[in-house]
């Protein structure tokens, strides 16, 4: 099954149905998973490999009610499932923990609940994903020039080898994503991956210049609308037709090769 077909299945479905569809895919793959129930939701995570230490791969399955939830974050779900498939096909012993968090859109409740219960023990780092279904470049955030870490540096090296432009950003509009609770708990080598285009980069520079010039909210939103990444963000138009298989497979390949390079 192509990754875009997985996104299509998730499009517009209620969060509970999206969770059930992930569980169905995991059952088909024949992997055991943990359902972590907490006060307001349920996280899913899968442990792979025999190594005690794990590289985290993060996704979230909830969507904002107005949005179909394709790029945010059906795209990441499809890649997460593909990482599991790759691990199985390679008969790999690499330690990986793939997360499917609940309630990211309502205050990172799922990832906060995970960290509250399990902490960051056994995790060497986290490759979190947000909006990875369109674009031909990687944005890593929030990561500045001073950041270092085995996982971060390995991902950048893999991107260079695969001839994919990979840039660090202090933020992409906001620093809020499921890497944050892990960072706050002390896991420094945790960051989010987003796929972008040249136009997104140009718009980002313009956007941050406007912030420095104290532009009002309406002006900032008008600038953001010029970026392909945010044109459909949290909108009914965030549907699978806007995405492309190349971005999904590019992301999956980079994450998988990073896992291989750090084991």
C-alpha positions as CSV (number, residue, x, y, z in Angstrom):
1,X,0.0,0.0,0.0
2,X,1.3,3.4,-0.9
3,X,1.7,5.8,2.0
4,X,-0.7,8.3,0.4
5,X,-3.3,5.6,0.4
6,X,-3.0,5.4,4.2
7,X,-3.4,9.1,4.5
8,X,-6.5,8.9,2.3
9,X,-8.1,6.3,4.7
10,X,-7.5,8.7,7.6
11,X,-8.8,11.8,5.9
12,X,-11.7,13.5,7.7
13,X,-12.2,10.6,10.1
14,X,-13.1,11.2,13.7
15,X,-10.1,10.9,16.1
16,X,-11.4,7.6,17.5
17,X,-11.7,6.2,14.0
18,X,-8.2,7.3,13.1
19,X,-6.9,5.6,16.2
20,X,-8.8,2.4,15.3
21,X,-7.4,2.5,11.8
22,X,-3.9,2.7,13.2
23,X,-4.6,-0.3,15.4
24,X,-5.9,-2.2,12.4
25,X,-2.7,-1.5,10.5
26,X,-0.6,-2.6,13.4
27,X,-2.6,-5.8,13.7
28,X,-2.0,-6.5,10.0
29,X,1.7,-5.8,10.5
30,X,1.6,-8.3,13.4
31,X,3.3,-6.1,16.0
32,X,2.4,-5.7,19.6
33,X,1.5,-2.3,20.8
34,X,0.7,-0.6,24.1
35,X,-2.5,1.4,24.6
36,X,-1.7,4.0,27.2
37,X,-5.0,5.3,28.6
38,X,-4.9,8.5,30.5
39,X,-7.6,10.9,31.8
40,X,-8.8,12.3,28.5
41,X,-7.3,10.1,25.8
42,X,-5.3,7.1,24.6
43,X,-1.8,7.0,23.2
44,X,-0.4,4.1,21.2
45,X,3.2,3.1,21.0
46,X,5.2,0.2,19.5
47,X,8.5,-1.2,20.6
48,X,10.8,-2.7,18.0
49,X,14.1,-4.5,18.2
50,X,15.9,-6.2,21.0
51,X,18.0,-3.2,22.2
52,X,16.9,-1.8,25.5
53,X,17.6,1.8,24.4
54,X,15.2,3.1,21.8
55,X,15.1,5.9,19.3
56,X,11.7,7.5,19.4
57,X,9.7,8.2,16.3
58,X,6.8,10.6,17.0
59,X,3.4,11.2,15.4
60,X,0.0,12.3,16.6
61,X,-3.3,11.0,15.3
62,X,-5.8,13.6,16.4
63,X,-6.9,16.5,14.1
64,X,-8.5,19.8,14.7
65,X,-12.3,19.5,14.1
66,X,-12.4,21.9,11.1
67,X,-9.5,20.1,9.3
68,X,-9.5,16.8,7.3
69,X,-6.1,16.2,9.0
70,X,-4.1,14.9,6.0
71,X,-0.8,16.8,6.3
72,X,-1.5,17.5,10.0
73,X,-0.9,14.8,10.8
74,X,-2.0,11.8,8.7
75,X,1.2,12.2,6.8
76,X,3.3,11.4,9.9
77,X,1.1,8.5,10.8
78,X,1.7,6.9,7.3
79,X,5.5,7.4,7.7
80,X,5.4,6.0,11.3
81,X,3.7,2.8,10.0
82,X,6.2,2.6,7.2
83,X,9.1,2.7,9.6
84,X,7.6,-0.3,11.4
85,X,7.2,-2.1,8.1
86,X,10.9,-1.3,7.1
87,X,12.1,-2.6,10.5
88,X,10.2,-5.9,10.0
89,X,11.4,-6.4,6.5
90,X,15.0,-5.7,7.5
91,X,14.7,-8.1,10.4
92,X,16.4,-5.4,12.3
93,X,17.5,-5.5,15.9
94,X,17.6,-1.7,16.1
95,X,15.8,-0.3,19.2
96,X,12.9,1.9,18.0
97,X,9.7,3.1,19.8
98,X,7.1,4.5,17.4
99,X,4.5,6.8,19.0
100,X,1.0,7.7,17.9
101,X,0.0,10.4,20.4
102,X,-3.5,11.5,21.1
103,X,-4.6,15.1,21.8
104,X,-1.6,17.0,20.4
105,X,-3.9,19.6,19.1
106,X,-5.4,20.4,22.5
107,X,-2.2,21.1,24.4
108,X,0.1,18.2,23.8
109,X,-2.0,16.2,26.3
110,X,-0.9,12.8,24.9
111,X,2.8,13.3,24.9
112,X,2.6,15.1,28.3
113,X,0.7,12.0,29.7
114,X,3.3,9.7,28.2
115,X,6.2,11.6,29.8
116,X,4.4,11.8,33.1
117,X,3.9,8.0,33.3
118,X,7.1,6.7,31.6
119,X,9.5,9.6,31.7
120,X,12.3,9.5,29.1
121,X,14.0,6.3,30.3
122,X,15.3,4.0,27.5
123,X,15.0,6.8,25.0
124,X,18.1,8.1,23.3
125,X,16.3,10.8,21.3
126,X,13.1,11.6,19.5
127,X,12.4,12.2,15.8
128,X,9.0,13.8,15.9
129,X,7.1,14.5,12.7
130,X,4.6,17.3,11.8
131,X,3.4,18.0,8.3
132,X,5.7,15.7,6.2
133,X,3.4,15.2,3.2
134,X,4.4,18.0,0.9
135,X,7.8,19.7,0.0
136,X,11.2,18.5,-1.1
137,X,13.3,19.8,1.9
138,X,13.5,19.2,5.6
139,X,13.0,21.8,8.3
140,X,14.3,20.7,11.8
141,X,12.9,22.7,14.7
142,X,13.4,24.1,17.2
143,X,17.0,23.7,16.5
144,X,19.6,26.5,16.4
145,X,23.3,26.5,15.4
146,X,24.4,25.5,18.9
147,X,22.3,22.3,19.1
148,X,24.1,19.0,18.9
149,X,23.2,15.4,19.4
150,X,23.8,12.0,17.9
151,X,20.4,11.7,16.4
152,X,20.3,15.3,15.1
153,X,23.7,15.1,13.5
154,X,22.9,11.6,12.0
155,X,19.7,12.9,10.4
156,X,21.5,15.8,8.9
157,X,24.3,13.5,7.5
158,X,21.7,11.2,6.0
159,X,19.9,14.1,4.4
160,X,23.2,15.3,2.8
161,X,23.9,11.8,1.6
162,X,20.4,11.6,0.1
163,X,21.0,15.1,-1.4
164,X,18.0,16.6,0.4
165,X,18.4,20.1,1.7
166,X,18.0,20.1,5.5
167,X,17.8,23.4,7.5
168,X,17.6,24.2,11.1
169,X,15.0,26.7,12.4
170,X,14.6,28.2,15.8
171,X,10.9,27.8,15.2
172,X,8.2,27.3,12.6
173,X,5.6,29.8,13.7
174,X,5.4,28.1,17.1
175,X,7.6,25.7,18.9
176,X,4.7,23.6,20.1
177,X,4.8,20.0,19.1
178,X,5.2,16.6,20.8
179,X,9.0,17.0,21.1
180,X,8.4,19.6,23.8
181,X,7.4,17.4,26.8
182,X,10.5,15.3,26.1
183,X,12.8,18.3,25.9
184,X,11.3,19.6,29.2
185,X,12.0,16.2,30.8
186,X,15.7,16.5,29.8
187,X,15.8,14.6,26.4
188,X,17.9,17.2,24.5
189,X,18.2,15.2,21.3
190,X,14.5,15.6,20.5
191,X,13.2,17.7,17.6
192,X,10.5,17.9,15.0
193,X,10.8,17.3,11.3
194,X,8.7,19.1,8.7
195,X,8.8,19.0,4.9
196,X,9.0,22.4,3.2
197,X,9.7,24.1,-0.1
198,X,11.8,27.0,-1.2
199,X,8.7,29.2,-1.1
200,X,8.1,28.2,2.5
201,X,11.6,29.3,3.4
202,X,11.2,32.6,1.7
203,X,7.9,33.2,3.4
204,X,9.4,32.3,6.8
205,X,12.1,34.9,6.5
206,X,9.4,37.5,5.5
207,X,7.2,36.4,8.4
208,X,9.9,36.8,11.1
209,X,10.9,40.1,9.7
210,X,7.3,41.2,10.0
211,X,7.3,40.1,13.6
212,X,10.4,42.2,14.3
213,X,8.6,45.1,12.7
214,X,5.6,44.5,15.1
215,X,3.1,43.6,12.3
216,X,-0.4,42.9,13.5
217,X,-2.0,39.5,13.5
218,X,-4.0,40.0,10.3
219,X,-0.8,41.0,8.5
220,X,1.1,38.0,9.8
221,X,-1.7,35.6,8.8
222,X,-1.7,37.1,5.3
223,X,2.0,36.4,5.0
224,X,1.6,32.8,6.2
225,X,-1.1,32.2,3.6
226,X,1.6,32.6,1.0
227,X,3.5,29.6,2.2
228,X,2.3,26.2,0.7
229,X,2.9,24.6,4.1
230,X,0.4,26.8,5.8
231,X,-2.1,27.4,3.0
232,X,-4.2,24.4,4.1
233,X,-3.0,24.2,7.8
234,X,-5.9,23.6,10.1
235,X,-8.3,24.1,7.2
236,X,-11.0,21.9,5.6
237,X,-8.7,21.8,2.5
238,X,-6.0,19.8,4.4
239,X,-6.9,16.7,2.3
240,X,-4.7,13.9,0.9
241,X,-5.0,15.3,-2.7
242,X,-2.7,18.1,-1.6
243,X,0.1,15.8,-0.6
244,X,2.5,13.8,-2.6
245,X,4.1,10.3,-2.3
246,X,7.6,11.6,-2.9
247,X,7.6,13.7,0.3
248,X,6.3,10.8,2.4
249,X,8.8,8.3,1.0
250,X,11.6,10.9,1.3
251,X,10.8,11.3,5.0
252,X,10.5,7.6,5.7
253,X,13.8,6.9,4.0
254,X,15.7,9.6,5.9
255,X,14.3,8.5,9.3
256,X,15.0,4.8,8.6
257,X,18.6,5.5,7.4
258,X,19.1,7.7,10.5
259,X,17.9,4.8,12.7
260,X,20.3,2.4,10.9
261,X,23.2,4.9,11.2
262,X,22.8,5.3,15.0
263,X,22.5,1.7,16.0
